[in-house]
Amino acid sequence: MTAKRTQPTISPSPSGRHFWHSNPLAQILDLTGHAIISVDRGRSIVFFNQGAEKMFGYTSEEACGQPVELLQPSRPAMVRWEALDTSRGAQRAGERCEVQGRRKDGSEFQALALLSKIDVGGQILFTYIIQEVTPQTAAEERLRAILRDKEMLLEEVHHRVKNNLQVITSLLGLQARSIKNAATREKFEESRYRIQAMAMLHEILYESASLAEIDFADYIRRLAEYLIRSYGAAGRIRLQARLDPLSCHRDVALPCGLILNELLSNTFKYAFPEEKSGEVRIELRREPGGTVHLLVGDNGVGLPRGFDWENSPTLGLRLVRALARQMEANVETNGSPGTVFSISFLDGLSMIKAK
């Protein structure tokens, strides 16, 4: 049989209110509706504002000098009120957590505590701002905490995926240098550019405030500049980009980015033979009704007469067709003069709004 925990005997702190109470700041903290409690490194209560008095039923004189366990339930709480730098796995400063409290009359309640670590006159104090909540509010806070943890996990996933993809591109680049056959080496390089296009998307998602929504104009700009450098066309081919600031869902941005990678790669390889100079233009805009329009064009030699890109057996154009079907995009092309691909698709953000 488990021994019943006895209620501690409370006697007024010999010093009365802690030195904090002589500070003008304490008078301000007494005005707030929340309970504010400060604990020293020895886990003794050193500040207990009027909100805490109302919430817990103790006076400040009774509480100050007592261990913080006085305010905790007898049964193990979901989150103990641990000092921030002495407990393994303690909450981070500025982060809210759910705690259980116990009043002077022995009744227990649920609350949210915002934890912080402050320096008062050279003394480190751990301060809890506590708000009593209903079970429903507590459940909602737990759900928000779970979502925050998942967001942090997804951020880390995008970061690790980006790093792994960049390692793969580096390995492919090193392998390509040792290949003597020019056609085989070119295939390795093309694969490297495709993987880099995916790595770039994960990098932008890692930097983004949203893990589902991506700044598509920024993605296009980065990808185009990367390909120009990779094909050694920076001084020879001029890039004109007219990109409206708009966002797309990541599930739309990735296949569209890969389509852009294939079209630009073909342009840099075939549109300007014999190191000729030229111009590549990329336009991005949102049409009425939410449709996104992406145009990729050049003033190069154009497509061969009678060329049917929709039935071309080349891997690049086969990828363009497959990716366009995946994102339900409409693709049109004009092969003279130069080459222009026009792609229309939905941004996919309705998927976020529907959830």
N, C-alpha and C positions, 0 to 999 in steps of 0.2 A: 504494500500500500504506500502510495507516494505521500510524503509528509506535506502538510498544507503550509504554504508560504505565509508567514505572518506579516502584517502591515508594519512598516518601520515606525518607530516612535519618533515624532517630530518635535524638535525644540527650536525656538528661534535662534537664528545664527547670531553668535556673540557680536559680530560686527554689524548686525542689522543688514540693510541693503548693501550689496557689494559696491566697490568704488565706482562701478559703471553708473550707479544711480545718482552720483554727484555730477555726472557729465550732462551738459545740456542736451546731448544727443539722446540720452535716456528718456527725457521728457517728450521728445518727438516720437520715439518708438512706443511710448505708452499710448499715443493717440491712435495707432493703427488698430484695425479690428482683428488682426491675426495675433496669435500667440508667438512671442519671440523669446527664445531661451538660448543662453550662451553657456558653454561648458568648457572648463579648462582641460589641460592635458591629463590631469588626474581624474577626469570624468565627474568633477563636482560642478554643480550648478552655480554660476556666478552672476547671472542676470536672468530676471524673471519679470517680464513686463505685465501690465494690467490685463492684456489680452490672455496671457498665460494664466493669470489668477482666475479669470472668469472661466476659462476652459477646463482647468484642472482642479479648481476649488481650494488650492493652497494660496496663502499669502506669500508675497515675495520674501518676507522674513523667515517663513517656514521653509521655503524651498531652497533659498541660497545657502550654500555650504553642504547640501545634501547630494548624494550620488544621483546621477541621472536615471538610474534604475528605479528610483522612486516613481517615475512617471510612466514606466513600462509595465505591461501586463505580466502576471505571474507565469502564464504559459509562454512558450517561445513565440516571438513575433515573426512576421514574415520578413521584416527588415529590422535588425537591431539598430539602435541609435549609436552606432560606433563612431569614435573620433576618426576624422578623415584620414589621418596619416598613421593610425595605429592598427587599423583593421584590414586584413587581406580581403580584397574584393569590395572595399567600401565604396559608397557612391561618390561620383565626381562632384567637385564644387560647382554649384550652379545648376545641379540636376535634381529634379523632384523625384521623390520616391514615396511609396506607400508605407505607413507605419501604423502600429497599434498604440493607443494611449490608455492610461488608467488614471481616473480621477481620485480625489481624496476619499470619496465615499466607496471606492472599490469598483465602480462601474467602468467598463471599457468601451472604447470607441475607435473608429477608423479615421485616419487623417492623412493628409499629404504634407510632406516636409521638404522644404527647399533648404539644402545644406550649403554652408559657406564657411570658409576659413579666413579669419581676419587677425590683424595684429593691432592690439590695443595697448599703447604705451609700452611696447616691447614684449607684451605677453600674448601668446598665440591662443585664440579662443575659437571654438567651433560653435557656430550659431545655427539654430534651427528656426525657420519661419514655418509655423504649423497652421494648417487650415483643416478644420473638421469637415468630413465629407460623408455623404450618404453612401450606402453600399453600391447604388447604381453609379454614382460619380467615381467611386473607387474602381469599379469594373471598367469604366470608360478610360480611366487613367492607366490601368494595366494594359488595356488594348493599345493605347497610344504608345506606351513604353515598348510593347512588342513590335509595333510598326516602326518605331525609331531604331530598334535593334536590327530589324530586317533591312531597313534602309542602309544602315552602316555595313551590314553584311554584303548587300548588293554593291555598294560602293567599292568594298574590298575585292569582290569578285571581278568587277569591271577593271580594277587596277591590275589584278593578277593576270586576267585574260590578256589585257593590253601588253603587259610585260612578256608573257609567254609568246604571244604572236610576234613581238619584236625580236625575241630570241630566234624564232623560226626564220624570220626574214633575214636576220644576220647570217644564220647557218646556210640558208639558200644562196645568199650573196657570196659567201666564202666558197661554197661548192661550185658555183657558176664560174668563178675565176680559174678553177683548175680544169674546166672542160674545154677541150680543144675544138670540138665541133661547134661551129657558129650557130647552127639551127637549134641544137640541143641547149646551148648556153642561153639562147634567147628565150626558150621555153621556161628555163629556170627563173630568168629575170621576170617574165610575165607573171609567174606564180608568186614571186616575191612581192610584186606590186599589188596583186589582189589581196594577199594577206595583210600587207601594210594598210590597205584601205579599210579592212576590218579592224585592225589595231587602232587606227585613228578614230574610228567611231567610238570604241570603248574608252579611249582617252578623253574624248569630249564628254561622254556620259559620266565619267568619273569626276570631271570638273564641273558638271552641270548641277544646278539646284534640283533638277528633276531627273529621276532614274529612268523615266519612260519617254520624256520629251527632249528632243535635241534641237539645238540651233542649226538648222539645215544649211543656211547661207554660210555660216562659219565652217561647217564640214566641207562644203563644196570648195570654198576658197582654199582651205588647207590642202585638200586632196589635189586640186589642180596645180597649186604651186609645187607640191611634192613631185608630181609627175613631170612637170617641166624641168625641174632640176635633175630628176632621175634619167630622163632621156637626153640630157645635155642640150636642151633647146632654149635655154633662158635668154641668150643673146640673139637668137635667130627667129624665134616665133613670139609674137606679142600676144599677150592674153588680155582680152577685154571681158570683164565680168560685171554684169549688171544684176545684182542679187538683192531682191527685196528681203528685208529682215522677216523671216518667218520660221516657224518650228514644225517639225514632223515627229510622228511616233517613231521610236527606234526600229520597230519591225518594218516600217516603210523606208526609213533612211538607209538601212543597210543594203537592201537589194538595189535601191536607186543609186547609192554610192558605188556599188559594184558595176552597175550599168555605165555610170559616168566614167569609171576607171577603164572599162573596155573601149568606150567611144573615144576617149582622149588618147589612149594608147594607140589605137588604130590611126588617129590623126597624126600623132607624132612620128609614127613609123612609115605611113604611106602617103599622106596628103602633100608633103613637101619633099619630093625626091631630090637627090643630088645636093643636099644641104641648102635648099632654097629657103628664102625667108617667107614669112606669111603671118597670118593673124588667126587666132582662135577666139571665138566669143561664146560666152556662157550667160544665159539669161534665166532668171528665176523670178517668178511672180505668182501671185494667187489670183485666180480668176473669180468672178462672181459665182456664188454658190459653193465656195470652198475648194474648188479644184485647183491643184498646183500645176503650173506649167513650167517645164524645164526644157530649154533649148540649148543644143550643143552644135555649133557650126564652125566652118573654116572656109577660107578662100583658096584652098589648095586645088589639086588637079581634079577632084571630084571622083565619083564612083564610075567604074567602067560602064560603057554603053551596054544596056540590057542586063546589068547586074541585078539579081534578085536577092536582096539581103535576107528576106524572110525564109528563104530556102538554102542559104549559104551553109556549107558544111564546116566552116571554120569555127574553132572552139569559142573565140571571142563573141561572134554574133550569135552562136547557139546559146551562150550564156545570157546575152542581152534578151533573146526571145523568152528563155525560161524564167528569168528574173522579172520580166515585164508581166508574164502570166501570173507569177506569184503575187505581185502587188496590184494586179488587175489594172495595169496601165495601158493606155492607148499610145502606140508609137507610130509616128509618120516620118518619112524621110524624103529628101530631095537631093538628087545627085549632081545637079548642074545649075549654075556654076558652083564650084566647091561642093561641100557636103553639109547637109543640115539634118539633124535628128531632133524631132519635136516629141516630147513625152508629157502626157497628161495623166494625173493620178490624184487620188484623195490623200490628204495628209495623215490619216489614221488616228487623229486625235479624238475622234468620236469614241474610240475604244476606251480612252481614259474617262471621258465624261459619262459613259454608260455604266461604269463600274461604281 
